[in-house]
């Protein structure tokens, strides 16, 4: 039985079709879930178990996500970002409908290759999301990523000089953001009340308290985002290890986004 039968219902749902459905069904395709706390502050973490349940719903396994679970109890709006191996990207928004601890959806999650062959990991519950909004596909390409890195790198020095000297990020986290082969996703509370989660090409640590975020569509993705708004940025390396950095959006400087 769903634990949250009071989740609001109604309205039309978006269809999960074609390339997007294939990407979401990928067993190891990076997928990220963004949630909001009671104050509207975002949290964004990789949830690789997210997969289509039918044409209008996603299901995911709940394990090792205490902060996400607390946020879902406070706010049922979610954002999802998916980034394929070929760097095709989509952003989705949805409504969290609740968790199930038994039943068909739990069994489906436990049958997934991610969990089926792991003797030490099992889903505590299966979460259900109704998809409300689906973005157009963004196509990046690996050469575009390299070009974005090369264009952003000269700007980093000037931004770093003006950065706060406070040591907020450990050195190992700064190093991860400098890697070319990593998936980066940012999230913030959009004007419609949903988290907006989106992949972007390049992110650098400009000192221990500042991140530089950029790609050719970054400005459009953050259109209307006020300076000072809370933002979360998650990076997933090929190790695979994930780190999340939270701060406030400081606007654009030298043509790139800045997170303090």
Helices and strands as residue ranges (DSSP letters): H 18-24, E 30-36, E 42-46, E 51-52, E 57-62, H 66-74, E 77-83, E 88-100, H 104-111, H 113-116, E 125-134, E 138-139, H 142-161, H 171-177, E 182-189, E 195-200, E 202-205, E 211-214, H 218-221, E 230-237, E 242-253, E 256-259
